[in-house]
Amino acid sequence: MKNICLYFQLHQPVKLRRYRFFDIGNDHYYYDDYANESNINRLSHLCYLPTNRILLDLIKKYRGKFSVTFSISGTLLDQLKIYAPEVIDSFKELAKTKHVEFLAETSAHSLASLRNVDEFKRQVAEQVKNIEDTFGVVPTVYRNTELIYSDSIGEIVSQMGFKAILAEGAKQVLGWKSPNYMYCNAIEPRLKVLMKNYRLSDDIALRFGNQSWPEWPLTVDKYKSWIDGLAEQDEIVNLFMNYETFGSNQSAETGIFEFLKAFPSVFLNDKNYVFTTPSKAANDLQPVSAIHVPTPTSWVDEERDVAAWLGNELQNEAVDKLYALSDLAAKCDDPSLLKDWQYLQSSDHFYYMSTKFFSNGVNRAYQSPYQTPYDAFMNYMNVLTDFTERLHKAVPTDSNETAQLKATIKKQNETISALEKQLVKAGVTPIVEKTSKAKKSTTKATTTKAATKKTASKESKTEEKKAKAPAKKATKAKAEKK
């Protein structure tokens, strides 16, 4: 008997405005609400709503024999509650069936597990409560940001009370072993580890609509024949993928929705298969061995490591500066600052700074809202510098902390200025402020869309005035220099 576990990740970052150096200390609103709203509405129309309807129909049709699993980041939940509450309602309908599992993760879809244990635990606890409050269920299985996993991360997750965790079935970890078994953490054997079968998962998530792929077109019967060909002793096939696979990454024209509709029947007609969830699998299956993962792995890129977020000096500089603020943020009680603290931790900000242009670098360039990784770094550091100053003002510090914080801000400013000069020499177009329909604050989610549009119009004019002011100063400075 083989178990099929279907898991989907849902996350979208809060996109930042183009935040120029001279805005620091003057403008404290960092988000491009127009881009964020457009993105959420697009995904709701293409993916979330139609796919949720299909899954709900399938669960009802097969009377509980078909089940799926989701992890939804707190960052996405915030945006859905503001821009697409109907999507939240559709997930609640799925939750009522009792055949959908919701997993825990970090609220900010962050890299906290790699940088600050206390912040990591805080975010996980926050997200567990968020899931409980929203969907009425308490997660018992954990899934880290982008499937980032190591022995030490698993140990922490076990100590937090979770019974299982999801991980990438990376070649460098498994070697000759199969991902199609239950494993356990090497430090805390009580924590069970479900390993993603990346080849079979990526056949759907990445290759389904590729007409140059030798296996195109992919049918459910063909797909099942590949799983039939696995070793008879294999116990579980973990198919983990982004939810945006359905309707967005793989458009409706590829036939992806028809594939999903036919998927359960083809497997359920064979008595050798059952659908399961991570928590049920953890209850039913015993580990065949411990899995040793001394170095963090993820489900990104061919290397399946964390270089997509921490692979160059720009990324490490930004991440280090961000998490240097952890102790100060822990003392903060300002809701607006704490929300900014969460959104600035999203792993996507550092992903955009990646200079890995091999492997799937083309996809990264396509997904990024910035022209270059350097553009992404400069914009982020501008925002982080302003946030650092605000946090310092809001939280009382002793003289030593104050001196250290001022030194950090000064170094950030010097780094940004030096990079700006390098970019100009290299012929890279400097950051240009974009006008947008912006709400005053993402945390003030109760404002109506009509009020938002009116506010956006006023803010666009304000932004234009701000953009002109530095230009006049620059012209005056040049004239004085001559």
N, C-alpha and C positions, 0 to 999 in steps of 0.2 A: 504494500500500500504506500503510495507516494502522496505527500501533502504538498499542495500548491499554496504559497503565501504571496498574495498581491499587496504590495505596499506602495503608497504614493506620497511624495514630498510636495508640500505647498508652501512657497515662500516668495515674497516680492519685497525688495528693499524700499525704503522711503528715499526717493531720489533727491539729491541736493541741488540747490540753485547754483548758478555760477557766482561764486562769492569772491570778489576781488579784494586785493590786499588793503585798499583804502576803506573798505567797508568795516574792517575790524574795529570794534569799540563803538560803532555807530548803529549797525543793523544786526539784530540778533535773531532774525528769522531765517532759517537755513534751507527751507524745503521748497521744491518746485511742485506746488500742489496741482497745477494744471497738468504737468507730465504724469504725476502720480494718479490723478483721477482718470486721465485718459487711458493709462496702462491697465488699471483695475477694471475699468468698464470694458476695455477690449478683451481682456482675459475672461471676464465674466460671461461675455457674449459668445466667445469662441470656444471656451473650455469649461469653466466651472459649472455653469448652469446646465448646458446640454449633457455633460458627462455625469453630473449628479442625477439627472433625470433617468439616464440609461441605467445607472447602477441601482437606483431605487426600484425600477421596474424589474431588473434581473433578480434582486434579492426577494422581491415579492413573488415573482414567477417561480423561483426554485425553492420557496418556502424555507429559507434558512440554510440551504445546502451551499449557497454561494456567499462568500464574505470577503471584505476588503479592509485595508488598514490605511489610516492617514496620520501624518504629522503636519500640523499647521503652525507656522511660526507666529509669535505674538505680534510681530511687525505687520504681517499680512492681516491678522485678525483686526488690528487697529484700523487698517485701511478699508477692509470690507465693511466694518461697522459704520464707517463714515460714508463711503462711496457706493457700496453695493450690499446693503443689509439683507436683500433677498437671497444672496448667496449663503449668508449665515443661516437663514431660515431653511434653505435646502439641505444644509449639512445637519441641522437639527432633525429634519425629517429622516435622514439616514441614521442618525443616532438612535432614534426611537425604534428602529427595527431590531436593535440588539445584536445585529450581525455586522456591525462596523466598529472597529477599534480605533481609538485615538491615542497616539503615543505622546510622551513628554519629549521636550527638547529645550534649548535655551530660548528665552523669550525674545532675544534680539537676533537670533540666528548668528551668534557671535563666535569668536575664537577664544572666548574666556577659558575654555578647558585647557588651552595651551599656554595661558598667560597668568591667570589669577584664580586660584581654587575657590576663594571666598565669593568672588563675583560670579563664578560658574555656578556654585550651589545656590546663590541668591536668585539667579535668573531661572534656574530649573524649578525651584520652589514657586516662583512667580508664575511660570508658565503652567505648572500643574494646577494651580488655583484658577488660572484663566480658563483652562480646558474644563475644569469642573464647573465653574460658574456659567460657562457658555453652553456646554453640551450635557452637563449633568453626569459626567463619568470621571473617575479618577484613574489616570494612566498608571499602569504597573510595569510597562516596558519603556525603555529609553532609546531614543535615536538622536545622536549628536549631529550638530551642524555638518552638512555635506558628508555624513557617515564617517567623520573623523573619529578614529579609535586607536587606542593603545592599551597596553596592560595597565598602566597607571590610571588612565581615564576610566577604564572599566572598574578598577578598584574603588575609585571615588563614587562612581555610579552605584555600585553594590552597597557601599556604606550609606547611600541616600535611601536605600530600601527597595530599589528596583530588582526585579527577578530576571530580567533579560535585557540585552542590548543588541542593536543591529550594527553590522560592520561590513566593509567591502571584502569580497573574496579575492584579494590581491594575490598575484602569482608569487611575489616575494615573501608572502606570509604562508600561503598554503603549500607551495612547492608541489609535491606529488599528490597531496591530499585533495579530496573533493570538497567543494563548498556545500554539497547536498547532504550534510549531516548537522546535527546539533553539536556545538562545542561549548567550552566553558572558559572563563577568564583564568589566566595563568596564575594570578595572585589571589583572587577570590573565586574559588571553584563554584561557589553557590550561584554566581552570576552566569547565566547561559548566554551564548553568543550565536546569533543567526547570521550566517555569511551570505552575502549577495552572490548569486550566479550572474556575473557581469556579462558573460557572452550572450546568454539567453535574454537577459534584461535589455541589453543594448540593441539586440536584434529588433525589438519593438521600439524602444525609445529613440534610437539614433538612426537605424537603417531602414525602417519600415517603408518610407516613401521614396527611398533612393533608387531610381530606375536603373542606375548603372551597377547596382548591387547584383551579383550573380543569382541570389536567391529571390530577387524581386519577380513577381509580386508575392508577398508572404500571405499565406492563408492559415487559418487555425488548424486545419488538418495537417498541413506541412509542419507547422510549429509543434503540434502534438507528436508527430513522428520523431522529431528530434529529442523530445523528452522521453518518448518510449525507448529511444536508443541509449539512454543513460543506464548506468549499472543497476541491475535488479535490486541490489541492496540499498541503493540511495533512498533516504527517508523523506527529504523535504527539498523542494525547489523554490528558492527565494527570489522572486521577481520584483526588484525594487527600482523605481523610476520616478521622474518628475511628473506631476499631474498634468503639466502643460504639454506633455506628449500628445494628449488627446485634444485635437482641434487647433492647437497653436503651433507647437514644434512640428507636429505632423498634422497638416491641414485636413479638413473634412474631405477634400477632394481626393486624398490618398486612399480613402476607404477605411481609415482608422476606427471610425465609429462602428462600422459594420463588423470589423474584426472584433471589437470589444463586445458587441451584442452576441456574436456567435461563440465567444470564448467559453463561457460556462457549460453550454450544452455539449460541446465536443468532449470535454473532459468528464462531465458528470455522467455521460452515457457509458463510460468505462468504469467499472466497479473498482479498478485499481487506483483511482484518484479521488481525493477529497480536498476541499478548500479549507484553509485554516487561517488563523491570525497568530501573531507573535506570542501573545499571552497563552493561547490554547496550545500552541506548539511547545512552549516552555513547560507546560503542565504535562503534556503527553509524551515528550521525547526526552531521553537521557543522553547526556554528552558522551561522545565516543572518545574524546580526549580534550586536554587543554590546548588552546591555541595561543602561541607566543607571538606577541606583537610589541617588541621593545620600542620601535620607532613609529610615530603616528602615521596612519594611512587614511585615505579618503577615497571617494568614488570619482574624483576628477582627474582628467588627463591619463595618458598611457602609463605614467609612472605611479599613479594611485598614491601620491604622497601629498604633503601640504605646501609644496612649492608654488602652487597657484596663488596663495595668499601671503607666503613668507619666503619667496624665492629670490628677492633682490633687496638692495639697500633701501630703496624708497619704501617698500612695504614694511620692512623691519623698523625703520625710523618712525613711520606713522603708527604702527602697532605699539611700539615701545612707549612713545609719547602718550598715546591714549591710555594705556594701562598703568602708566605712572600716576595717573589721576585717580586710581581705584580707591585709595584710602580716603582721599578728599571727598569723592563722590559718596562714599559710604556714610559720611557725616552730614550730607546735604539733605534737607527736607523740602526743597522747592520743587513742586510737581513739574513745572516747566523745564527746569534744568535736568531733572531725573529722566524725563521723556527724551530730551536731547541726548543724554548720556546713553540711553538704550539705543536710539537710532544711529548714533555715531559708531556703535560697536558692530553693526551689521557687516558680515564678512565680505559682502559685495563691494564695499568701498575699497578694500584692499585687493580684491580680485581685479578691479579695473586698473590697478597699478602694475599688473603683471606684464613682464617683458618677454614672456615665453611665447614666441611667435611660431614655434613648431607645434607638432601634435595637433590639438584642436584650437590653436591660437586664432584661426580665422573666426571661429565661433565667438571667442572672447572679444575680438575686435567688434564683431557685429552687435554683441549684447551691450557693450559699453556705451554710455552716453557721451564719452569724451573722445576727442580726436587722437590723443596719445596717452600712454600711461603717465607721462610727466604732467600732462594737463590734469589728470585725475589726482595725482599727488599734490600738486600745488593748490588745487581747489579745496581738497580735503584739509590740508594743513592750515589754510586760511581760516576755515570754519573752526578747526580744532583750537587754533590760537585764540579766537574770539571766545569760544566756549571756556577755555582755560581761565581767561581773565574774569569771566562772569562767575565761574565756580569759585575762584579765589575770593572774589568780593562777597559771595554769599555765605561762605564757610569761614568762620574765625580760625586763624592759624597762628602759631607762635612765630617768633622772629626768624628761627631757622627755616621753618617751612616756607615762610614768606620769601626769604632770600632764595631758596631753592626754586620756588615757583617762578619768581621773576627771572632767574637765570634760564629756566626752561623756556619761558616765553621769548626772551631775548634771542636764544639760540634758534628757536623755531623761525622767528622773523628773519634772522640772518640767513638761515638755510633757504627759506622761500625766496629772499632777494637774490641770492646767488644763483638759484635755479632759474629764476626769471631772466637773468642776464645770459645764462647759458642757452636758454631756449631762443632768445632773440638772436643770438649769434648763429644758432643752428637753423634759423629761418622758420621756427614753429610759430604759428599764429597764436597770439596771447589770448587769454580768456576774455570773452565778450559777454557782458551781462545780457541775459534774455528776459524780456518781459513775459509775464505769465499771469494767468488768473490765479491769484494766490489768496488763501485764507490767512488770517492773521496768525493762527496757531493751529497745528494739527491736533493739539490737546483740546481745543475748543470745538469739538466735533458736532455740537448741537446746532450750529448755525445752519440756516437753510441755504439751498443752492442759489436761490434768487439773491439772497444777501451776499453770498460769496461772489457772484458775478459783479455786483455793484462795487464791492470792496476791491475786486481785482482791477476794475477800471481805474479807480483812484490810485492804486499802488503802481500801476503801469506808468502813470504820469510821474509819480514820485521817483520811480526807478530811472526814468529818462533824465530827470533833473540831476540825480546823483551821478549818472554817467557823464553828463556834460560838465559838471563842476571840476572833476579832476583834469579834464582836457584843457579847461581854461587855465588852471594852475600850472599845468605842464607847459603851456604856451608862454605864460608869463615868466616861468623859471628859465626857459630857453632864451628868451629875449634879454633877461638880466645877465645871463651867462655871457652872451655876445657883447 
